[in-house]
Amino acid sequence: MAFCWRKVILPIAAAGYYVVAMDQRGYGRTVGWDNSPYDKVDMRQFTITNLVRDYVILVNALGYHTVKCVVGHDFGAVPAAMGALMRGDMFTSCVIMSHPLNAPGPLPFNTAHSSSTSSAAGNQAHQTIDIQANLARLSPPRKHYKYDNATPYAAQQWLSPPQGLRTFLRGYIHLKSAAWPPNNPHPLGGWTAAALAEMPDYYIMPLHSTMAEVVSHHMSAVPAADAHASEAWFSDEELDVYVQEWSRTGFQGGLNWYRSGTDPKLAADVALFAGKKIEVPSVFVSGARDWGNAQQPGALEAMEDGSSCSDFRGVRLVEGAGHWPQQEQPQRVVEEILRFLKEVEGSG
């Protein structure tokens, strides 16, 4: 939601920029999308290309043809990065936060001239690993949070947790912040169950637990003196905004993006951009203690080595921040965004 940018909008605007923060399709005050029950939703409305189109329409509605910089955090980093990749003529630089770009990969190549044997082998190599099945075979069995969020029951579980929505959200925010000691991320060895299982339970969940149960379990072990640490940068009044909005809208609109992201059929149109990189200047800004930096093994490295970004200006990790850097350490985030903008302007 746009509200998460409340601490950085005015400082960046004060530096001379026109800043716009929007609610993304399915979140907050957005309207016009299909809010039918889970099994009735027209999921064609929740594709990445459709989301980038939302960005393009918004820019035009505001009376502009180009944007100096598009900034996105967490799932918002996905359309920000893909907008820069798809429409670099409009989005002329990009700040990606907490969710590295997973660029569209190459398509099966030269299959028209391959033997049936080699073609079959090539197709086999391009099949998606069934990571959920592999995680479920671990001891103890696990599951990936993205796939769990894509299930029919996830929205109700998020909306009606046993501990109450307010307590659940406070705990969830705490566990993903720099305040939780186990958040010491490191690069993972690959897209394998064993490697992914190194991440905390809020990413790779116990197979038979809900997210609310994961949060309750870990928060029960947090010392009372530490349980309120997030209140220093995320007040009860600010939390109330999220509680009120999610209570009003429910979670299905937002969770539809997990359905889109875990269903290859809904990503088929991204093949239009197979093998394409972000060609405009880009930078990755994130909390130093954010496991989101590592959740897609190899993605951050691909940005750094030029595989997915041809004009990458570096990884800038914010100390004292976990998954919520623009809320945990807003001044440092403002500094990094402005530093990047000045660099781009100076090299232009």
C-alpha positions as CSV (number, residue, x, y, z in Angstrom):
1,M,0.0,0.0,0.0
2,A,1.1,3.6,-0.6
3,F,1.0,4.2,3.2
4,C,4.3,2.2,3.6
5,W,6.1,5.1,1.8
6,R,4.8,7.8,4.3
7,K,8.3,8.4,5.8
8,V,10.2,8.9,2.5
9,I,7.8,10.8,0.3
10,L,8.2,14.3,1.8
11,P,12.0,14.2,2.1
12,I,12.4,13.1,-1.5
13,A,9.9,15.7,-2.6
14,A,11.8,18.3,-0.6
15,A,14.9,17.5,-2.7
16,G,13.0,18.7,-5.8
17,Y,11.2,15.7,-7.1
18,Y,7.5,15.1,-7.8
19,V,6.7,11.9,-5.8
20,V,3.7,9.7,-6.3
21,A,2.9,6.6,-4.2
22,M,0.1,4.4,-5.3
23,D,-1.9,1.5,-3.9
24,Q,-1.2,-1.5,-6.2
25,R,-4.0,-3.4,-7.9
26,G,-5.7,-5.6,-5.2
27,Y,-4.5,-3.5,-2.3
28,G,-5.8,-0.5,-0.3
29,R,-8.2,1.8,-2.0
30,T,-7.9,0.4,-5.5
31,V,-11.2,-0.5,-7.3
32,G,-12.2,-2.0,-10.5
33,W,-10.5,-5.4,-10.2
34,D,-12.3,-8.7,-9.9
35,N,-13.1,-9.3,-6.3
36,S,-15.1,-12.4,-6.9
37,P,-14.6,-15.5,-4.6
38,Y,-11.4,-17.4,-5.0
39,D,-12.6,-19.9,-7.6
40,K,-14.4,-17.2,-9.7
41,V,-11.7,-14.6,-10.0
42,D,-10.6,-13.7,-13.5
43,M,-6.9,-14.2,-12.9
44,R,-6.0,-12.6,-16.3
45,Q,-6.4,-9.3,-14.3
46,F,-3.5,-10.3,-12.1
47,T,-0.7,-10.8,-14.5
48,I,2.6,-8.8,-14.4
49,T,2.0,-7.3,-17.9
50,N,-1.4,-6.1,-16.7
51,L,0.2,-4.6,-13.6
52,V,2.8,-2.8,-15.7
53,R,0.0,-1.5,-17.8
54,D,-1.6,0.0,-14.7
55,Y,1.7,1.9,-14.2
56,V,1.7,3.2,-17.7
57,I,-1.9,4.3,-17.5
58,L,-1.3,6.1,-14.2
59,V,1.7,8.0,-15.6
60,N,-0.4,9.2,-18.6
61,A,-3.3,10.1,-16.3
62,L,-1.0,12.3,-14.3
63,G,0.1,14.1,-17.5
64,Y,3.5,12.7,-18.0
65,H,5.3,10.6,-20.7
66,T,8.4,9.7,-18.7
67,V,9.3,8.9,-15.1
68,K,12.7,9.8,-13.7
69,C,12.7,6.8,-11.4
70,V,10.4,4.0,-10.5
71,V,10.8,2.6,-7.0
72,G,9.3,-0.6,-5.6
73,H,9.5,-2.6,-2.4
74,D,8.9,-6.3,-1.9
75,F,6.2,-7.4,-4.4
76,G,6.0,-3.8,-5.6
77,A,9.6,-4.3,-6.7
78,V,8.4,-6.8,-9.2
79,P,6.3,-4.4,-11.4
80,A,8.8,-1.6,-10.8
81,A,11.6,-3.8,-12.2
82,M,9.5,-5.2,-14.9
83,G,8.2,-1.8,-15.8
84,A,11.8,-0.6,-16.3
85,L,12.5,-3.8,-18.3
86,M,9.4,-3.6,-20.5
87,R,9.1,0.2,-20.9
88,G,12.6,1.7,-20.3
89,D,11.5,4.5,-22.6
90,M,9.0,5.6,-19.9
91,F,10.7,4.4,-16.6
92,T,14.2,5.8,-17.1
93,S,15.8,4.4,-13.9
94,C,14.8,2.0,-11.2
95,V,15.3,1.3,-7.5
96,I,14.5,-2.3,-6.6
97,M,14.0,-2.9,-2.9
98,S,14.0,-6.2,-0.9
99,H,13.0,-8.4,-3.8
100,P,15.8,-9.0,-6.5
101,L,14.7,-9.0,-10.1
102,N,14.0,-12.5,-11.4
103,A,14.3,-11.6,-15.1
104,P,12.4,-13.5,-17.8
105,G,14.5,-16.5,-18.7
106,P,15.4,-17.8,-22.1
107,L,13.0,-19.9,-24.1
108,P,13.8,-23.5,-25.3
109,F,16.1,-22.8,-28.3
110,N,16.5,-24.4,-31.7
111,T,14.0,-27.0,-31.0
112,A,12.8,-26.9,-34.6
113,H,16.1,-28.4,-35.7
114,S,16.6,-30.8,-32.8
115,S,16.0,-34.6,-32.8
116,S,13.1,-35.8,-30.9
117,T,15.4,-37.2,-28.2
118,S,17.4,-34.0,-27.7
119,S,14.2,-31.9,-27.9
120,A,12.6,-34.0,-25.2
121,A,15.8,-33.6,-23.1
122,G,15.6,-29.9,-23.6
123,N,12.0,-29.7,-22.7
124,Q,12.7,-31.7,-19.5
125,A,15.5,-29.3,-18.6
126,H,13.0,-26.4,-18.8
127,Q,10.4,-28.0,-16.6
128,T,9.8,-26.3,-13.3
129,I,11.1,-28.0,-10.3
130,D,8.3,-29.1,-8.0
131,I,9.7,-27.3,-5.1
132,Q,6.6,-27.8,-2.9
133,A,6.8,-31.6,-3.3
134,N,10.5,-31.5,-2.5
135,L,10.0,-29.3,0.6
136,A,7.3,-31.7,1.8
137,R,9.8,-34.6,1.7
138,L,12.1,-32.9,4.2
139,S,12.2,-33.9,7.8
140,P,10.4,-32.0,9.2
141,P,8.3,-31.3,6.2
142,R,8.1,-27.7,4.9
143,K,6.3,-25.6,2.3
144,H,7.0,-22.4,0.5
145,Y,5.1,-19.4,1.7
146,K,4.3,-18.1,-1.8
147,Y,2.6,-21.4,-2.7
148,D,0.8,-21.4,0.6
149,N,-0.5,-17.8,0.0
150,A,-1.8,-19.0,-3.4
151,T,-4.2,-21.5,-1.8
152,P,-8.0,-21.1,-1.4
153,Y,-7.8,-20.9,2.4
154,A,-4.9,-18.4,2.8
155,A,-7.0,-15.2,2.6
156,Q,-9.3,-16.3,5.5
157,Q,-6.3,-17.5,7.5
158,W,-4.7,-14.1,7.2
159,L,-7.9,-12.2,7.9
160,S,-9.0,-14.2,11.0
161,P,-5.9,-15.4,12.8
162,P,-6.5,-17.0,16.3
163,Q,-4.5,-14.2,18.0
164,G,-6.4,-11.5,16.3
165,L,-5.4,-9.5,13.3
166,R,-3.7,-6.7,15.1
167,T,-1.5,-9.0,17.2
168,F,-0.7,-11.1,14.2
169,L,0.4,-8.2,12.1
170,R,2.5,-6.7,14.9
171,G,4.2,-10.1,15.3
172,Y,4.7,-10.6,11.5
173,I,6.3,-7.1,11.2
174,H,8.6,-7.8,14.2
175,L,9.8,-11.2,12.9
176,K,10.7,-9.8,9.5
177,S,12.5,-6.8,10.9
178,A,16.1,-6.2,12.1
179,A,14.8,-6.6,15.7
180,W,14.5,-10.4,15.4
181,P,18.0,-12.0,16.1
182,P,17.6,-15.0,13.7
183,N,17.5,-12.7,10.7
184,N,21.0,-13.2,9.5
185,P,20.6,-13.8,5.8
186,H,23.2,-15.4,3.5
187,P,23.2,-16.5,-0.1
188,L,21.6,-19.9,-0.7
189,G,23.1,-22.7,-2.7
190,G,20.3,-23.0,-5.2
191,W,16.6,-23.6,-5.9
192,T,16.6,-26.8,-3.9
193,A,14.5,-27.8,-0.9
194,A,17.6,-28.2,1.3
195,A,18.9,-24.8,0.5
196,L,15.6,-23.0,0.8
197,A,15.0,-24.7,4.2
198,E,17.9,-22.5,5.6
199,M,15.4,-19.6,5.5
200,P,13.2,-18.8,8.5
201,D,9.8,-20.4,8.9
202,Y,8.0,-17.3,7.7
203,Y,9.5,-18.0,4.2
204,I,9.7,-21.8,4.3
205,M,6.9,-22.8,6.7
206,P,6.2,-26.0,8.6
207,L,4.0,-28.1,6.2
208,H,1.0,-28.2,8.5
209,S,1.1,-24.7,10.0
210,T,-0.6,-21.4,9.0
211,M,1.3,-18.2,8.8
212,A,-0.5,-17.0,11.9
213,E,0.7,-20.1,13.8
214,V,4.3,-19.5,12.6
215,V,4.1,-16.0,14.0
216,S,2.5,-17.0,17.2
217,H,5.1,-19.8,17.8
218,H,8.1,-17.5,17.3
219,M,6.6,-14.5,19.1
220,S,5.9,-16.6,22.2
221,A,9.7,-17.0,22.5
222,V,10.5,-13.3,22.2
223,P,11.3,-11.7,25.5
224,A,8.6,-9.3,26.7
225,A,11.1,-6.4,26.6
226,D,11.9,-7.1,22.9
227,A,8.4,-7.8,21.7
228,H,7.6,-4.1,21.4
229,A,10.8,-3.2,19.5
230,S,9.0,-2.4,16.3
231,E,6.9,0.2,18.0
232,A,9.9,2.6,17.9
233,W,9.5,2.9,14.1
234,F,6.0,1.5,13.6
235,S,3.5,3.0,16.0
236,D,0.2,1.5,17.2
237,E,-1.5,4.3,15.2
238,E,0.3,3.4,12.0
239,L,-0.5,-0.3,12.6
240,D,-4.1,0.6,13.0
241,V,-4.2,1.9,9.4
242,Y,-3.2,-1.5,8.1
243,V,-5.6,-3.3,10.4
244,Q,-8.5,-1.1,9.3
245,E,-7.6,-1.4,5.6
246,W,-7.2,-5.2,5.6
247,S,-10.3,-5.6,7.7
248,R,-12.2,-3.6,5.2
249,T,-10.8,-5.2,2.0
250,G,-9.7,-8.7,3.1
251,F,-6.5,-10.2,1.8
252,Q,-7.6,-12.0,-1.4
253,G,-6.9,-9.1,-3.8
254,G,-3.3,-9.0,-2.6
255,L,-2.9,-12.7,-2.4
256,N,-4.0,-13.1,-6.0
257,W,-0.5,-12.0,-6.9
258,Y,0.9,-15.1,-5.3
259,R,-1.5,-17.1,-7.4
260,S,-0.2,-15.3,-10.5
261,G,3.4,-15.8,-9.5
262,T,3.2,-19.5,-8.9
263,D,1.1,-20.4,-11.9
264,P,3.3,-20.6,-15.1
265,K,0.2,-20.3,-17.3
266,L,-0.4,-16.8,-15.9
267,A,3.2,-15.8,-16.7
268,A,3.0,-16.9,-20.4
269,D,2.8,-13.4,-21.8
270,V,6.1,-12.5,-20.1
271,A,7.8,-14.7,-22.7
272,L,7.5,-11.7,-25.0
273,F,10.5,-10.4,-23.0
274,A,12.4,-13.6,-22.8
275,G,16.1,-13.0,-22.3
276,K,15.7,-9.2,-22.0
277,K,17.5,-7.2,-19.3
278,I,16.8,-3.9,-17.5
279,E,18.8,-1.5,-19.7
280,V,18.2,1.7,-17.8
281,P,20.2,2.5,-14.7
282,S,19.1,0.4,-11.7
283,V,20.1,-0.2,-8.1
284,F,19.2,-2.6,-5.3
285,V,18.5,-1.1,-1.9
286,S,17.5,-3.4,1.0
287,G,17.8,-4.1,4.7
288,A,21.0,-5.8,5.6
289,R,19.0,-8.2,7.7
290,D,16.3,-9.0,5.1
291,W,16.0,-12.6,4.0
292,G,14.2,-11.3,1.0
293,N,17.5,-10.6,-0.6
294,A,18.3,-14.3,-0.8
295,Q,14.9,-15.9,-1.3
296,Q,15.4,-16.3,-5.1
297,P,18.8,-17.9,-5.3
298,G,21.1,-16.4,-7.9
299,A,18.8,-13.4,-8.7
300,L,20.8,-10.8,-6.9
301,E,24.0,-12.2,-8.3
302,A,22.5,-12.0,-11.8
303,M,21.8,-8.3,-11.3
304,E,25.4,-7.7,-10.1
305,D,27.1,-9.6,-13.0
306,G,25.0,-8.0,-15.7
307,S,22.9,-11.0,-16.6
308,S,19.7,-9.2,-15.8
309,C,20.7,-5.5,-15.6
310,S,23.0,-3.9,-18.1
311,D,23.5,-0.7,-16.1
312,F,23.5,-1.9,-12.5
313,R,24.8,0.6,-10.0
314,G,25.2,-1.8,-7.1
315,V,23.8,-3.4,-4.0
316,R,23.2,-1.0,-1.1
317,L,22.4,-2.6,2.2
318,V,20.9,-0.6,5.0
319,E,22.2,-1.5,8.4
320,G,19.7,-1.7,11.2
321,A,16.9,-2.7,8.8
322,G,15.2,-6.0,7.9
323,H,12.4,-6.4,5.4
324,W,10.9,-2.9,6.0
325,P,13.8,-0.5,5.3
326,Q,11.8,2.5,4.3
327,Q,10.0,2.2,7.7
328,E,12.8,0.9,9.9
329,Q,15.5,3.3,8.5
330,P,13.7,5.9,6.4
331,Q,16.5,8.5,6.5
332,R,19.0,6.0,5.1
333,V,16.7,4.9,2.4
334,V,16.1,8.5,1.4
335,E,19.9,9.0,1.3
336,E,20.4,6.0,-1.0
337,I,17.6,6.9,-3.4
338,L,18.8,10.5,-3.7
339,R,22.4,9.3,-4.1
340,F,21.3,7.1,-6.9
341,L,19.3,9.8,-8.6
342,K,22.2,12.2,-8.5
343,E,24.5,9.6,-9.9
344,V,22.1,8.9,-12.8
345,E,21.7,12.6,-13.5
346,G,25.5,13.2,-13.3
347,S,26.1,10.4,-15.8
348,G,23.3,11.5,-18.2
